[in-house]
Amino acid sequence: MDEEQPFIPYADRDALPEEMVPTLAAYETRMGFMPNALKIYMHRPEILAVLVKLNNTVMRDESSHLDAGLKRRISAICSFLNKSAYCVAHNTNTLMTKHGGDGEGWDFSAEDVAKLLDPAYVPDYPAEKAAIEYARAASSDPSNVPRATLDALAEHMTPPQIVELACVVGFWAMYNSIHEALHIPIEEALQGNAAFLGA
């Protein structure tokens, strides 16, 4: 299927402030391509710079207290629950990318992804189970996360880990809503991954 065109044109990358060039080059190297979402954000370079920094801090900063793989799995689950086809396509692509090289990859198969996104999925490890239960509850109804879910988090995670987890969930809620509300086209190579949303 051919890639759709956005309802507003992509911004001119060459018009970006010079100080943003290395940041975007690093992002492109990690992803293996320049995401359409960033081509839209380039219309507001000041916002783009903050979003890239927030993404990097929440998902992969050296100060992280949570495992990067857990955060990526949570990201896919949140995007699935928030019905963001764009972010499901991206997060599942990252999970299914081969590990190693300059980019992020976790060697998941399509079957692994389908299992992860299945509402019946329960991981083996108590901390991951608590994290996923929290992500599901907070994505579905953030003002009514059950006390038992919070107590399980407190039992298995440190306060810094819990705050980081909440920020991962909140970050993807924000990204999911922005990307869907702007109808950002899914890149042609990733379009097949949106099918996980209907699985």
Secondary structure per residue as TSV (DSSP state, phi and psi in degrees):
chain	resnum	aa	ss	phi	psi
A	1	M	-	360.0	133.8
A	2	D	-	-69.5	149.2
A	3	E	-	-73.2	133.4
A	4	E	-	-69.7	162.1
A	5	Q	-	-95.9	143.7
A	6	P	-	-68.6	158.8
A	7	F	S	-77.4	-15.5
A	8	I	S	-119.3	151.2
A	9	P	-	-68.5	153.8
A	10	Y	-	-65.6	148.5
A	11	A	-	-74.9	161.4
A	12	D	-	-82.2	108.6
A	13	R	G	-60.4	-32.7
A	14	D	G	-69.6	-13.9
A	15	A	G	-90.9	-0.8
A	16	L	S	-69.4	152.7
A	17	P	-	-58.5	142.7
A	18	E	G	-56.3	-34.5
A	19	E	G	-67.4	-15.6
A	20	M	G	-87.6	-14.5
A	21	V	H	-58.5	-49.1
A	22	P	H	-63.7	-37.4
A	23	T	H	-62.5	-45.7
A	24	L	H	-71.7	-33.3
A	25	A	H	-63.3	-40.4
A	26	A	H	-65.5	-40.3
A	27	Y	H	-62.8	-45.4
A	28	E	H	-64.4	-38.2
A	29	T	H	-64.5	-44.2
A	30	R	H	-64.2	-40.3
A	31	M	H	-82.8	-28.0
A	32	G	S	90.0	-2.4
A	33	F	S	-166.6	167.6
A	34	M	-	-93.3	112.3
A	35	P	-	-61.6	145.5
A	36	N	H	-59.5	-33.7
A	37	A	H	-59.2	-42.1
A	38	L	H	-68.2	-32.7
A	39	K	H	-65.6	-28.2
A	40	I	H	-78.8	-45.7
A	41	Y	H	-59.9	-24.2
A	42	M	T	-60.6	-17.4
A	43	H	T	-63.9	-25.1
A	44	R	S	-127.4	79.8
A	45	P	H	-56.1	-31.9
A	46	E	H	-65.3	-39.9
A	47	I	H	-72.7	-41.6
A	48	L	H	-55.9	-45.3
A	49	A	H	-60.2	-42.1
A	50	V	H	-68.5	-41.7
A	51	L	H	-65.1	-41.0
A	52	V	H	-64.1	-42.2
A	53	K	H	-64.8	-42.3
A	54	L	H	-63.3	-45.5
A	55	N	H	-56.3	-49.9
A	56	N	H	-63.4	-40.1
A	57	T	H	-68.9	-43.6
A	58	V	H	-71.1	-41.0
A	59	M	H	-95.5	-29.5
A	60	R	H	-148.7	17.8
A	61	D	-	-68.6	150.1
A	62	E	T	-63.1	-21.4
A	63	S	T	-80.3	-2.4
A	64	S	-	-54.7	142.2
A	65	H	-	-102.9	-16.2
A	66	L	S	-102.6	151.4
A	67	D	-	-62.9	134.8
A	68	A	H	-62.8	-36.2
A	69	G	H	-65.5	-39.8
A	70	L	H	-62.6	-43.0
A	71	K	H	-63.4	-37.5
A	72	R	H	-68.6	-39.9
A	73	R	H	-64.5	-42.7
A	74	I	H	-61.2	-39.6
A	75	S	H	-59.8	-43.9
A	76	A	H	-65.0	-42.9
A	77	I	H	-62.8	-45.9
A	78	C	H	-62.5	-44.4
A	79	S	H	-62.7	-37.4
A	80	F	H	-63.9	-48.6
A	81	L	H	-66.0	-32.5
A	82	N	T	-84.3	2.1
A	83	K	T	57.0	42.1
A	84	S	-	-98.5	99.8
A	85	A	H	-60.6	-40.0
A	86	Y	H	-61.6	-48.8
A	87	C	H	-75.4	-30.6
A	88	V	H	-62.0	-45.7
A	89	A	H	-58.7	-42.3
A	90	H	H	-72.9	-47.2
A	91	N	H	-67.0	-37.9
A	92	T	H	-70.8	-33.0
A	93	N	H	-62.2	-43.0
A	94	T	H	-64.0	-42.3
A	95	L	H	-61.9	-36.2
A	96	M	H	-90.1	-3.1
A	97	T	S	-72.8	143.8
A	98	K	-	-64.3	140.6
A	99	H	S	-71.1	143.8
A	100	G	S	107.8	168.7
A	101	G	S	83.3	-161.9
A	102	D	S	-83.7	-21.2
A	103	G	S	-93.1	179.6
A	104	E	-	-97.5	132.3
A	105	G	-	-155.4	149.5
A	106	W	-	-128.3	7.2
A	107	D	-	59.8	28.1
A	108	F	-	-74.7	144.9
A	109	S	-	-89.6	168.9
A	110	A	H	-60.8	-35.2
A	111	E	H	-66.3	-39.0
A	112	D	H	-61.3	-42.9
A	113	V	H	-65.4	-45.4
A	114	A	H	-60.2	-39.3
A	115	K	H	-65.0	-44.1
A	116	L	H	-60.5	-40.7
A	117	L	H	-83.6	-9.0
A	118	D	S	-66.1	125.7
A	119	P	T	-56.5	-20.6
A	120	A	T	-85.7	-4.9
A	121	Y	-	-65.0	130.0
A	122	V	-	-131.5	115.6
A	123	P	-	-69.9	163.4
A	124	D	S	-76.1	-33.6
A	125	Y	S	-88.1	131.6
A	126	P	H	-57.0	-40.2
A	127	A	H	-65.7	-42.6
A	128	E	H	-67.8	-38.5
A	129	K	H	-59.8	-46.0
A	130	A	H	-63.7	-40.3
A	131	A	H	-65.1	-43.6
A	132	I	H	-69.7	-39.1
A	133	E	H	-60.8	-41.6
A	134	Y	H	-63.5	-47.2
A	135	A	H	-59.3	-41.4
A	136	R	H	-65.0	-45.8
A	137	A	H	-66.7	-45.1
A	138	A	H	-69.5	-29.6
A	139	S	H	-75.4	-33.1
A	140	S	H	-79.9	-43.2
A	141	D	-	-157.3	84.2
A	142	P	G	-59.9	-26.3
A	143	S	G	-83.5	-4.8
A	144	N	G	-131.0	40.5
A	145	V	-	-65.5	124.3
A	146	P	-	-59.1	144.7
A	147	R	H	-59.6	-36.5
A	148	A	H	-63.1	-34.7
A	149	T	H	-67.8	-42.2
A	150	L	H	-65.8	-40.2
A	151	D	H	-63.6	-37.6
A	152	A	H	-65.2	-39.3
A	153	L	H	-60.3	-47.9
A	154	A	H	-62.7	-29.7
A	155	E	H	-73.9	-34.5
A	156	H	H	-110.5	-7.8
A	157	M	S	-133.1	156.5
A	158	T	-	-81.3	160.4
A	159	P	H	-54.3	-44.5
A	160	P	H	-60.5	-37.4
A	161	Q	H	-65.5	-39.9
A	162	I	H	-65.4	-43.6
A	163	V	H	-62.6	-43.0
A	164	E	H	-62.9	-43.4
A	165	L	H	-60.1	-46.2
A	166	A	H	-60.1	-36.7
A	167	C	H	-71.1	-34.5
A	168	V	H	-61.7	-48.6
A	169	V	H	-61.5	-46.1
A	170	G	H	-67.0	-38.3
A	171	F	H	-59.9	-46.1
A	172	W	H	-71.7	-30.7
A	173	A	H	-60.3	-41.9
A	174	M	H	-66.5	-52.4
A	175	Y	H	-59.3	-45.4
A	176	N	H	-57.6	-45.6
A	177	S	H	-69.2	-39.3
A	178	I	H	-64.0	-48.9
A	179	H	H	-66.4	-38.7
A	180	E	H	-73.2	-40.9
A	181	A	H	-66.4	-28.0
A	182	L	T	-88.9	-1.7
A	183	H	T	51.3	46.9
A	184	I	-	-68.2	124.7
A	185	P	-	-64.3	138.7
A	186	I	-	-74.7	134.1
A	187	E	-	-58.2	142.0
A	188	E	G	-52.3	-42.4
A	189	A	G	-67.3	-18.9
A	190	L	G	-105.7	-3.7
A	191	Q	G	-57.7	-36.0
A	192	G	G	-61.6	-27.9
A	193	N	G	-70.3	-21.1
A	194	A	G	-63.9	-18.3
A	195	A	G	-63.4	-22.2
A	196	F	G	-61.3	-25.7
A	197	L	G	-66.8	-29.0
A	198	G	G	-98.3	3.5
A	199	A	-	-71.5	360.0
